Amino acid sequence: MDLGLTDKVFLVTGGSRGLGRACADVLVAEGARLVVAARTAEAVARVADELGCVGVAADLADPGSPARLVDAAVSSYGRLDGALISVGGPPPGAALSLSDEQWRSAFDSVFLGAVRLTRAVVDALPPEGGSLVFVLSTSVKAPIAGLAASNGLRPGLAMLAKTMADELGPQGVRVNGLMPGRVHTDRIRELDGDDPAVAERMAAGIPLRRYGDPAEFGRVAAFLLSPAASYVTGAMVPVDGGAVRSL
């Protein structure tokens, strides 16, 4: 199926590795043109060289980053059609063990940074609208042990995405969220630790009995961003091998 992504222009944040990079790979393969952002200049330069796209070193916690990213897209390609908004997971920890500073930092990057970028992207979209996808977590549906900050922030961002789908729908702007489960990324390997038994135990609780491949996640993201998903908005889509049992 042709997703209709040829020459569409997207921002991809957190695009140097993990789920963001997987999404960037699929979008480029489908003919899209990208501005990829990550926190370190070295990582951004590597991705830009490998994918033949524009790279910008940017931290979403920095209020100036959204304007720089949008300007890079418009100056490089003449337009902007949407964004995949992904940020690294907040630090692990129990709810009452995280300091005020850790909570503020997580909020600035995971929540407020996403809101700022969305505002800038929407202002730059063409008259016919565009598409935004937030990379969230299955913590939107159920808490994940040891990830209190994610459990606290991701559900709020999911509800905000649904609110923005209501508010922006009349402008032709679609807003959706993705809820990744256990996908083979550096983040998951860090959470699993060095004991292979941890991954085995986690996989045993997934109906497909395995972790996902990042490319499997990237394909779902590309579909939601694409014109092929033109009647999908306000959806929170699990990509978790069936791990979340609730509707």
Backbone bond lengths (Angstrom), bond angles and torsions (degrees), N, CA, C in turn:
res aa  C-N    CA-C-N  psi(-1)  N-CA   C-N-CA  omega(-1)  CA-C   N-CA-C  phi
1 M - - - 1.454 - - 1.521 109.59 -
2 D 1.315 116.58 133.30 1.450 121.81 176.35 1.528 108.10 -80.29
3 L 1.317 116.80 118.16 1.453 120.46 -178.70 1.524 112.95 -77.86
4 G 1.317 117.56 -9.68 1.460 120.44 -179.99 1.514 113.46 73.66
5 L 1.324 117.38 29.64 1.464 121.56 -176.65 1.529 114.18 -95.25
6 T 1.320 117.52 -5.52 1.457 119.68 -177.13 1.528 111.06 -57.62
7 D 1.330 115.33 124.27 1.464 124.49 178.28 1.532 114.13 68.54
8 K 1.324 118.50 6.32 1.455 119.91 170.31 1.529 108.42 -71.78
9 V 1.319 117.07 148.30 1.468 121.84 -174.33 1.529 109.07 -116.77
10 F 1.342 114.95 126.14 1.459 120.17 -178.25 1.525 110.95 -132.52
11 L 1.314 115.02 149.61 1.452 121.96 163.69 1.520 108.27 -89.08
12 V 1.327 116.56 140.06 1.461 121.76 172.93 1.516 107.02 -129.77
13 T 1.327 116.75 111.70 1.463 119.61 177.78 1.521 109.72 -93.03
14 G 1.318 115.58 159.40 1.462 119.37 -174.44 1.513 111.07 59.15
15 G 1.328 116.25 33.48 1.460 121.00 -168.93 1.509 116.24 -91.12
16 S 1.331 118.50 5.55 1.462 119.20 -176.77 1.522 112.96 -85.93
17 R 1.323 118.05 -17.83 1.464 120.48 -178.99 1.527 109.58 -160.95
18 G 1.313 114.81 174.63 1.460 120.57 174.22 1.511 114.22 61.72
19 L 1.325 115.70 -142.20 1.458 121.04 -174.93 1.518 112.02 -67.09
20 G 1.339 117.24 -37.49 1.456 119.39 177.92 1.512 111.83 -61.85
21 R 1.330 116.85 -43.74 1.464 120.08 178.67 1.524 111.10 -65.25
22 A 1.316 117.11 -38.90 1.467 120.20 178.16 1.520 111.02 -60.71
23 C 1.332 116.32 -40.72 1.456 120.28 178.10 1.518 110.83 -66.34
24 A 1.330 117.03 -41.93 1.465 120.68 178.70 1.523 110.81 -60.91
25 D 1.324 117.26 -42.09 1.466 121.03 179.71 1.528 111.08 -58.01
26 V 1.329 116.34 -46.63 1.468 119.85 -177.25 1.524 110.52 -68.88
27 L 1.316 117.49 -42.55 1.463 119.99 -179.44 1.525 111.57 -60.47
28 V 1.336 117.17 -43.40 1.462 119.87 178.37 1.523 110.69 -65.07
29 A 1.322 117.00 -41.26 1.470 120.49 178.23 1.525 112.05 -61.50
30 E 1.324 116.32 -27.91 1.468 121.41 179.61 1.523 112.63 -89.27
31 G 1.334 117.03 3.22 1.457 120.37 174.27 1.510 116.02 98.28
32 A 1.338 117.63 3.69 1.459 119.93 179.10 1.520 111.03 -76.05
33 R 1.321 115.65 160.16 1.457 122.58 175.39 1.522 107.85 -113.25
34 L 1.322 115.43 137.56 1.457 119.14 -167.91 1.518 113.41 -126.64
35 V 1.338 112.66 151.84 1.463 122.49 158.06 1.520 105.47 -113.42
36 V 1.317 116.15 114.78 1.461 121.69 -178.38 1.516 108.88 -102.09
37 A 1.328 115.06 132.25 1.458 120.39 179.89 1.515 110.52 -118.96
38 A 1.316 115.68 145.03 1.460 123.51 171.67 1.515 107.09 -155.33
39 R 1.319 116.55 169.68 1.456 119.53 -172.25 1.524 113.83 -73.84
40 T 1.317 117.74 -31.38 1.463 119.57 -174.56 1.523 111.50 -106.63
41 A 1.322 115.58 137.87 1.460 121.15 -177.92 1.526 111.48 -62.56
42 E 1.328 117.24 -37.50 1.466 120.44 -178.71 1.525 111.00 -63.51
43 A 1.324 116.59 -44.82 1.463 120.41 -179.55 1.520 110.73 -65.26
44 V 1.315 116.89 -41.30 1.468 121.24 179.84 1.521 110.72 -64.24
45 A 1.319 116.75 -42.69 1.463 120.21 -179.80 1.522 111.02 -62.46
46 R 1.330 116.28 -39.69 1.463 119.85 179.87 1.530 110.96 -63.54
47 V 1.321 116.78 -46.19 1.460 120.29 -178.99 1.519 110.95 -65.62
48 A 1.320 117.00 -43.47 1.462 120.36 179.53 1.524 111.00 -58.77
49 D 1.331 116.44 -39.85 1.463 120.53 179.12 1.527 111.14 -68.59
50 E 1.321 117.18 -42.71 1.463 121.11 -177.28 1.528 112.51 -70.23
51 L 1.319 117.52 -35.12 1.465 120.83 -175.41 1.524 113.29 -101.13
52 G 1.324 117.32 -9.38 1.452 119.43 -178.01 1.521 112.19 67.65
53 C 1.332 116.29 39.97 1.455 121.11 -178.48 1.519 110.01 -123.79
54 V 1.308 116.16 -177.93 1.461 121.95 176.50 1.526 108.57 -89.64
55 G 1.319 117.17 134.87 1.453 121.43 177.99 1.521 111.13 -118.70
56 V 1.327 115.36 137.92 1.465 120.85 179.32 1.526 108.18 -134.10
57 A 1.324 116.09 125.93 1.459 120.01 174.41 1.522 108.44 -77.40
58 A 1.342 116.50 119.10 1.460 119.72 -175.44 1.518 109.89 -155.74
59 D 1.310 114.75 143.23 1.460 123.05 175.66 1.521 107.13 -113.25
60 L 1.333 117.71 122.55 1.461 120.20 -176.82 1.525 112.54 -64.93
61 A 1.314 117.78 -17.28 1.463 119.42 175.43 1.526 111.76 -71.85
62 D 1.323 117.51 -15.00 1.460 122.65 178.66 1.526 109.08 -85.77
63 P 1.326 119.16 119.02 1.467 120.78 -178.24 1.524 114.30 -58.69
64 G 1.315 117.96 -21.08 1.456 120.33 -179.83 1.520 114.61 -83.70
65 S 1.329 117.63 -11.44 1.465 120.38 -175.01 1.525 114.05 -64.89
66 P 1.333 120.55 -43.88 1.465 119.06 -177.54 1.522 113.73 -55.96
67 A 1.319 117.61 -45.53 1.468 119.70 -179.56 1.517 111.34 -62.81
68 R 1.326 117.19 -40.08 1.469 119.99 179.82 1.521 110.92 -64.28
69 L 1.328 116.87 -40.12 1.459 119.97 -178.95 1.525 111.52 -68.21
70 V 1.314 116.67 -45.45 1.466 120.03 178.64 1.521 110.40 -63.34
71 D 1.316 117.32 -42.96 1.467 120.36 178.31 1.532 111.36 -60.72
72 A 1.331 117.04 -37.53 1.466 120.14 179.08 1.521 110.85 -63.99
73 A 1.328 116.79 -40.31 1.466 119.94 179.68 1.521 111.35 -67.23
74 V 1.310 116.58 -48.09 1.465 120.18 -175.73 1.529 110.84 -68.66
75 S 1.328 117.41 -40.47 1.465 119.29 -179.70 1.521 111.94 -70.91
76 S 1.339 117.76 -31.05 1.466 120.95 -177.83 1.522 112.38 -84.60
77 Y 1.328 116.99 -37.86 1.459 120.31 -171.66 1.524 114.54 -121.80
78 G 1.319 117.26 -10.32 1.458 119.82 177.18 1.508 115.39 84.51
79 R 1.340 117.76 0.40 1.455 120.26 -178.64 1.529 109.60 -165.49
80 L 1.325 115.74 172.68 1.459 121.92 174.43 1.508 107.92 -148.67
81 D 1.343 116.16 128.17 1.462 121.07 -175.61 1.518 114.12 -109.32
82 G 1.328 118.16 -5.68 1.456 118.80 178.51 1.508 112.03 158.16
83 A 1.324 114.89 -168.95 1.460 119.44 -176.03 1.515 111.14 -155.50
84 L 1.319 114.94 145.96 1.456 122.70 165.33 1.523 105.95 -104.35
85 I 1.333 115.56 116.38 1.460 120.95 -173.03 1.514 109.06 -105.44
86 S 1.319 115.40 106.35 1.456 122.29 -177.76 1.521 108.78 -131.38
87 V 1.316 116.15 132.58 1.465 120.54 174.64 1.522 108.11 -129.50
88 G 1.307 115.13 155.26 1.459 119.37 178.23 1.514 111.65 -60.10
89 G 1.320 115.69 150.48 1.452 120.38 -179.18 1.515 111.69 -64.53
90 P 1.341 116.76 144.95 1.470 119.55 176.61 1.515 111.12 -66.43
91 P 1.321 118.20 166.25 1.465 119.83 -175.28 1.522 111.95 -63.79
92 P 1.338 116.85 145.35 1.461 119.08 175.49 1.518 110.78 -69.95
93 G 1.307 115.42 161.74 1.452 120.02 177.80 1.509 111.50 151.45
94 A 1.309 115.67 159.02 1.461 121.29 176.05 1.522 109.61 -75.08
95 A 1.325 116.45 157.26 1.459 121.65 -172.05 1.521 112.48 -55.52
96 L 1.315 117.64 -44.98 1.455 120.13 -174.87 1.518 113.63 -91.39
97 S 1.327 116.46 -1.37 1.468 119.15 178.49 1.521 112.02 -91.57
98 L 1.326 117.78 -17.60 1.458 121.05 -179.52 1.522 109.72 -77.46
99 S 1.316 116.47 136.71 1.457 121.10 -179.34 1.524 110.85 -77.20
100 D 1.332 115.42 165.74 1.461 119.50 175.51 1.527 110.62 -57.07
101 E 1.309 116.80 -41.12 1.460 120.45 -178.81 1.529 111.27 -64.29
102 Q 1.314 117.04 -39.58 1.467 119.62 177.47 1.526 111.28 -64.24
103 W 1.320 117.04 -40.54 1.460 120.24 177.24 1.528 110.70 -65.08
104 R 1.329 116.96 -44.00 1.471 119.83 -179.92 1.517 111.52 -63.52
105 S 1.327 116.38 -43.12 1.456 120.67 179.65 1.521 111.18 -62.71
106 A 1.339 116.56 -43.54 1.462 120.61 178.73 1.522 110.84 -63.95
107 F 1.317 116.62 -41.60 1.464 119.97 179.33 1.523 111.07 -63.82
108 D 1.337 116.67 -42.93 1.461 120.30 -177.97 1.526 111.87 -62.36
109 S 1.311 117.74 -39.46 1.459 120.24 -176.77 1.525 112.29 -86.68
110 V 1.326 117.10 -50.17 1.469 120.82 -173.88 1.523 111.79 -73.62
111 F 1.324 117.14 -42.27 1.464 120.19 -172.27 1.534 112.13 -102.30
112 L 1.316 116.44 -65.68 1.459 119.30 -174.38 1.524 111.79 -64.78
113 G 1.330 117.26 -37.49 1.459 119.50 177.33 1.515 112.12 -60.47
114 A 1.336 116.36 -39.56 1.459 120.30 178.30 1.518 111.21 -66.72
115 V 1.324 116.85 -39.46 1.463 120.35 179.14 1.530 110.63 -64.63
116 R 1.334 116.64 -45.46 1.467 120.02 179.29 1.534 111.32 -59.34
117 L 1.331 115.83 -44.91 1.459 118.77 -178.08 1.523 110.60 -66.00
118 T 1.321 117.18 -40.93 1.464 120.03 178.37 1.521 110.68 -58.79
119 R 1.320 117.05 -44.51 1.470 121.21 179.54 1.530 110.27 -57.01
120 A 1.335 116.36 -46.47 1.460 120.11 -177.80 1.526 111.75 -67.68
121 V 1.329 116.64 -40.29 1.468 120.28 -179.40 1.520 110.72 -65.27
122 V 1.322 116.95 -46.75 1.463 120.48 -177.88 1.525 110.81 -59.88
123 D 1.315 117.04 -39.15 1.467 120.30 179.40 1.522 112.16 -64.29
124 A 1.342 117.42 -22.39 1.459 120.92 -175.60 1.529 113.52 -101.02
125 L 1.332 117.99 -4.10 1.461 120.27 -177.12 1.526 111.25 -69.48
126 P 1.330 116.71 153.70 1.469 119.88 178.01 1.526 111.21 -70.44
127 P 1.318 118.39 167.69 1.468 121.45 -177.11 1.522 114.52 -56.71
128 E 1.331 116.62 -28.99 1.472 118.74 -178.91 1.515 112.95 -78.91
129 G 1.319 118.10 -4.94 1.461 120.74 176.58 1.512 112.77 101.43
130 G 1.327 115.97 -158.60 1.451 121.31 -177.64 1.511 110.43 -178.51
131 S 1.327 115.80 -162.68 1.461 120.62 -173.10 1.520 110.37 -142.14
132 L 1.342 115.05 136.58 1.466 121.45 174.54 1.515 109.22 -126.59
133 V 1.325 115.07 140.27 1.463 121.21 176.95 1.520 108.43 -129.95
134 F 1.331 115.88 127.59 1.462 122.07 175.84 1.526 109.38 -98.07
135 V 1.322 116.86 129.84 1.456 121.23 172.72 1.525 107.02 -87.06
136 L 1.317 115.80 111.55 1.456 122.25 -175.05 1.524 109.32 -109.38
137 S 1.308 118.44 -124.62 1.463 122.81 -177.28 1.516 107.91 -169.61
138 T 1.323 116.23 159.71 1.467 118.16 172.82 1.524 111.34 -66.86
139 S 1.336 117.95 -7.66 1.464 119.94 173.91 1.525 111.16 -66.31
140 V 1.334 118.17 -11.83 1.465 121.21 170.61 1.519 110.25 -59.98
141 K 1.334 116.39 -36.31 1.467 122.09 -175.66 1.517 113.46 -96.50
142 A 1.313 117.38 -36.33 1.470 121.17 -176.10 1.513 108.91 -152.18
143 P 1.323 118.32 141.51 1.458 120.33 -178.45 1.516 112.01 -65.24
144 I 1.333 114.95 146.88 1.457 121.84 176.79 1.520 107.51 -108.49
145 A 1.308 116.34 126.44 1.464 120.93 -176.17 1.515 110.93 -56.90
146 G 1.329 116.18 133.02 1.448 121.37 176.47 1.507 115.50 82.27
147 L 1.342 118.14 1.21 1.467 121.65 -178.87 1.526 110.01 -122.58
148 A 1.327 115.86 57.77 1.460 120.58 -173.63 1.526 112.39 -61.18
149 A 1.324 118.02 -39.30 1.461 119.89 -178.31 1.525 110.99 -64.82
150 S 1.311 116.61 -42.59 1.462 120.09 176.21 1.522 110.50 -63.63
151 N 1.327 116.31 -43.52 1.462 120.31 179.30 1.522 111.68 -60.73
152 G 1.330 116.58 -33.01 1.450 120.24 -179.12 1.513 113.89 -79.43
153 L 1.348 117.58 -35.36 1.453 120.79 -170.89 1.527 114.26 -97.64
154 R 1.321 118.21 -37.45 1.467 119.39 -174.61 1.528 113.13 -63.46
155 P 1.343 119.68 -42.56 1.469 118.10 179.19 1.529 112.46 -61.54
156 G 1.336 117.30 -37.42 1.456 119.61 177.83 1.510 112.09 -64.42
157 L 1.342 116.94 -39.80 1.457 120.05 179.02 1.525 110.66 -68.85
158 A 1.336 117.08 -34.32 1.467 120.10 176.63 1.523 110.70 -63.22
159 M 1.340 117.01 -45.02 1.460 119.38 179.07 1.526 110.98 -66.24
160 L 1.328 116.72 -34.98 1.455 119.52 176.21 1.531 110.74 -65.21
161 A 1.333 116.81 -39.08 1.461 120.08 177.02 1.529 110.67 -60.57
162 K 1.320 117.09 -41.16 1.464 119.94 177.79 1.526 110.82 -66.33
163 T 1.330 116.42 -37.06 1.464 120.08 176.61 1.521 110.26 -63.48
164 M 1.326 116.70 -43.67 1.460 119.99 179.50 1.528 111.20 -67.13
165 A 1.328 117.45 -31.67 1.467 119.33 174.92 1.520 110.32 -60.72
166 D 1.341 116.90 -40.23 1.462 120.53 175.95 1.524 111.30 -64.62
167 E 1.316 115.65 -47.19 1.459 120.11 -173.35 1.525 113.07 -71.99
168 L 1.326 116.69 -34.06 1.462 120.59 -173.50 1.527 113.38 -98.55
169 G 1.326 117.09 -11.47 1.462 120.24 -179.86 1.524 113.93 -53.95
170 P 1.334 118.90 -43.37 1.463 118.75 179.32 1.524 114.01 -61.35
171 Q 1.335 117.28 -18.77 1.473 120.98 177.38 1.531 112.08 -92.04
172 G 1.321 116.83 4.06 1.462 120.14 -178.43 1.508 113.30 79.31
173 V 1.327 117.17 18.60 1.461 121.34 -179.70 1.522 108.92 -101.41
174 R 1.331 115.87 122.36 1.456 121.34 177.97 1.536 109.66 -98.05
175 V 1.331 115.32 140.93 1.465 120.87 179.80 1.523 108.38 -132.75
176 N 1.316 116.58 120.17 1.457 121.73 -179.13 1.525 110.48 -132.90
177 G 1.316 115.50 166.63 1.456 121.02 177.62 1.514 111.21 -129.26
178 L 1.315 116.24 151.40 1.458 122.60 175.17 1.525 109.02 -117.12
179 M 1.312 115.72 139.18 1.460 121.61 -179.30 1.521 109.57 -117.97
180 P 1.335 117.14 86.81 1.466 119.52 179.29 1.524 111.40 -70.77
181 G 1.326 114.55 143.95 1.453 120.98 171.85 1.518 109.94 -99.99
182 R 1.328 116.63 -134.19 1.468 120.42 -178.09 1.529 108.79 -82.35
183 V 1.315 115.59 98.97 1.458 122.88 178.41 1.527 106.87 -116.56
184 H 1.314 116.58 140.57 1.467 121.16 -176.51 1.530 110.68 -66.49
185 T 1.330 116.51 94.43 1.460 123.08 175.08 1.531 108.27 -135.79
186 D 1.326 115.45 169.10 1.458 119.32 177.65 1.526 111.15 -59.62
187 R 1.323 116.48 -36.85 1.459 120.48 -179.98 1.530 111.46 -60.86
188 I 1.323 116.77 -45.23 1.463 120.37 -179.63 1.522 110.50 -69.18
189 R 1.332 116.81 -38.96 1.464 118.50 177.59 1.524 110.94 -62.87
190 E 1.319 116.61 -36.51 1.458 120.76 177.28 1.532 110.65 -65.04
191 L 1.321 116.87 -43.07 1.456 120.48 -179.53 1.527 111.92 -68.73
192 D 1.329 116.72 -35.24 1.465 120.69 -179.57 1.525 111.89 -72.05
193 G 1.326 116.71 -31.81 1.459 119.65 -177.65 1.513 112.00 79.52
194 D 1.312 115.91 -164.08 1.470 121.77 -172.59 1.526 114.12 -90.40
195 D 1.301 117.43 -7.36 1.463 120.33 -176.31 1.525 110.00 -88.25
196 P 1.357 119.77 112.70 1.463 121.54 -179.43 1.521 113.17 -59.89
197 A 1.316 116.48 -22.99 1.461 119.72 -178.78 1.528 111.37 -64.82
198 V 1.339 116.67 -27.38 1.464 119.51 179.30 1.525 110.18 -64.52
199 A 1.337 116.95 -49.42 1.463 120.21 178.83 1.520 111.60 -63.05
200 E 1.325 116.57 -37.98 1.465 119.73 178.51 1.524 110.89 -62.77
201 R 1.325 115.58 -42.50 1.459 119.71 179.97 1.536 111.34 -66.30
202 M 1.323 116.53 -41.52 1.457 119.85 179.35 1.528 111.01 -65.78
203 A 1.333 116.71 -42.16 1.459 120.01 179.99 1.523 111.70 -64.02
204 A 1.314 116.52 -32.60 1.462 120.31 -179.83 1.528 112.16 -64.58
205 G 1.345 117.26 -22.02 1.454 120.85 178.81 1.518 113.89 -91.85
206 I 1.323 117.55 3.67 1.461 122.53 179.24 1.526 108.52 -102.44
207 P 1.331 119.35 128.98 1.461 119.70 -178.55 1.526 114.57 -52.34
208 L 1.321 118.63 -36.04 1.467 120.38 178.43 1.519 112.92 -80.69
209 R 1.350 115.88 -4.63 1.471 122.90 174.63 1.522 113.90 60.74
210 R 1.319 116.03 32.54 1.467 119.49 177.41 1.516 109.02 -160.87
211 Y 1.329 115.03 161.57 1.454 121.17 169.93 1.536 109.03 -77.95
212 G 1.320 115.66 158.02 1.452 119.53 177.18 1.515 112.43 -82.88
213 D 1.309 114.99 159.17 1.460 121.97 172.34 1.527 107.80 -93.19
214 P 1.332 119.14 139.69 1.464 119.93 -179.52 1.528 113.78 -53.14
215 A 1.330 117.36 -34.92 1.469 119.70 179.81 1.529 111.64 -63.48
216 E 1.332 117.46 -31.14 1.461 120.01 177.34 1.525 110.57 -64.79
217 F 1.320 115.60 -38.93 1.454 120.15 175.71 1.528 110.79 -67.83
218 G 1.326 116.65 -43.63 1.456 120.90 -178.17 1.515 112.92 -59.52
219 R 1.326 117.26 -36.08 1.466 119.98 179.93 1.527 111.71 -66.79
220 V 1.318 116.98 -38.13 1.467 119.91 178.14 1.530 109.81 -67.21
221 A 1.327 116.33 -42.24 1.461 120.03 178.59 1.527 111.30 -61.11
222 A 1.320 117.05 -44.71 1.460 120.75 -179.72 1.522 110.87 -61.37
223 F 1.314 116.88 -40.30 1.468 119.91 177.97 1.525 110.64 -61.46
224 L 1.334 117.56 -48.17 1.464 119.77 -177.70 1.524 111.88 -63.61
225 L 1.313 117.57 -34.66 1.461 120.06 177.60 1.517 112.58 -72.44
226 S 1.298 117.34 -22.67 1.460 121.82 -167.57 1.529 112.92 -84.92
227 P 1.342 116.89 161.66 1.462 121.18 173.24 1.530 113.03 -61.24
228 A 1.339 117.54 -19.06 1.467 119.40 177.48 1.522 111.97 -63.49
229 A 1.340 116.96 -22.51 1.472 121.91 178.25 1.523 110.48 -102.89
230 S 1.324 116.98 36.28 1.468 122.10 -170.27 1.523 114.51 -63.74
231 Y 1.347 118.02 -16.84 1.475 119.70 179.88 1.524 111.07 -113.72
232 V 1.325 116.05 23.54 1.470 121.33 178.23 1.519 108.45 -115.52
233 T 1.321 116.69 116.78 1.462 121.41 174.18 1.521 109.50 -152.43
234 G 1.319 115.90 152.68 1.454 120.79 -178.04 1.509 113.72 72.58
235 A 1.330 117.74 14.34 1.469 122.09 -177.41 1.523 110.51 -95.35
236 M 1.320 115.49 141.92 1.459 122.21 172.59 1.524 106.76 -112.76
237 V 1.311 116.45 104.54 1.465 122.24 -167.67 1.525 110.38 -100.80
238 P 1.341 118.03 118.64 1.460 119.50 176.47 1.523 111.28 -76.55
239 V 1.323 116.25 137.24 1.467 122.65 171.74 1.514 104.69 -127.43
240 D 1.337 114.88 79.18 1.470 120.43 -165.31 1.516 114.29 -141.86
241 G 1.329 116.52 12.31 1.461 119.53 -179.79 1.523 113.36 66.08
242 G 1.344 116.12 17.21 1.462 119.90 179.78 1.514 114.71 89.47
243 A 1.338 117.56 11.86 1.470 120.32 -173.15 1.525 112.59 -65.81
244 V 1.324 117.60 -37.45 1.453 120.15 178.45 1.531 108.97 -81.14
245 R 1.302 117.66 121.39 1.463 121.07 -174.07 1.530 113.59 -88.62
246 S 1.342 117.52 -15.96 1.456 119.24 -178.24 1.525 110.70 -78.59
247 L 1.312 115.81 161.02 1.466 120.73 178.28 1.522 110.36 -72.86
